[in-house]
Amino acid sequence: MVRKVRRLLVAVAGAVIATACAFALAGPAAAQAAPKPKLAPAGVDITGDKLDEPLQLRADKHPAEVNAVVDQVKWLGATGQQRGPKAEDLGPKYTVVLIYAGTPTKTYDLYPLAKGGPRVYRPAKQPDLSKTRAGWFYGRLTMSEALRAAGVPLERQYDTLSGGIGGGERVIPEESLDPVQDIDAAMGELQRLLLLNVGVMVVITGGLAGIALLVRRRTR
């Protein structure tokens, strides 16, 4: 009787162990077989002046445009100016919302044509409920062209270097960016300055020698 009970207990324990091992082995295989959920592509939504509908750009279809717009705001510091330009000096306003995994995370107000240079306003209230201090920042000089390339109806600006998205050409004369020419000009100016200093020293030395000679003659 005791032997039968022992055999029964051994059989039950073996069945439990076998079942546990089967589940343990099947778990990783099932996890590997199950496809991971695909996240929605990151992107930006743009609304503002003369835009009847929001511009919805996603990184899978418009990577260059999305990166260029994000580049306008990703460098902002923790704190900005508390007071911005006057309302009449701001120009058209464009609100940019950053999207990650299909969810809005950050929002910024961009003023590419503000007097004194492009401006960015970061509201304290953000879509991701993060603690952010409201503030004004000077924007990049490429803001207008970045927004225009993204589809915002802005006139092309010729006072910056165009390029990157959609190509472009250099609007600053090539000779003005030549470092060799700048070094030659600087060396020429330095040489003229040294010659001028030497001339001044010769005149001063000659004057002192003449004065010394006159004093010596009078003291004899």
C-alpha positions, 0 to 999 in steps of 0.5 A: 500500500505504501509503495503504491502511494509512493509511486502515485506521488512520484507520477503526480510530481513527474507530471507537474514538472513536465507540465511546468517545463512545457510551459516554460519552453513554450513561453519564449517561443510564443513571445518570439512568434507574437509580432511586436506592435508597430509604432506610428511614425513620428512627425509634426503637425503645422497650423497657422496663417493662410493654412486652411487645413493642418499640415500633417508630416510624418517621418516615413514619407517626409523625413527631411521636412520633419527633421528640418522643422524639428531642428527649429525647436529641439535646441531650446534651453530650459528658460527663455525671455519672459517678454517677447516682441510687440504683437504688431512686430511678430508677423504670421504665426505657425503652431508646430506640434511634435508627434511621437507614436501617434501622440502629441508631445510638444507644441511651439509657436513659430514667428518666421517673419518677426522683426529683428529675426525669427522668434519661438514661443514655448507655452507652459502647457504642453500636450505631454503634461510635462513641467515646462516654463513658458518663454520666448527664444530667438529662432534660427535664420532658416526658420522661414525656408524650413517652414516653406519647404514643409508646405507653409505658404511663405515667400522665399527668403534670399538673405539666408543660405538655402539648401538641404531640403529640395536643394538650393543655391548659395546666395552669399557670393562665393568670394566672400566665403574664401578663407584664403582671401581673408587670410591674405587681406589680414596679413596685408593689413598686419604688414601695413600696421607694422610698417607704420609702427616702425616709421613712428618709432624711427621718427620718435628715435630721431627726435629724441636724438636731436633733442639730446644733441642740442642739450649736449651742445648747450651744456658745453 
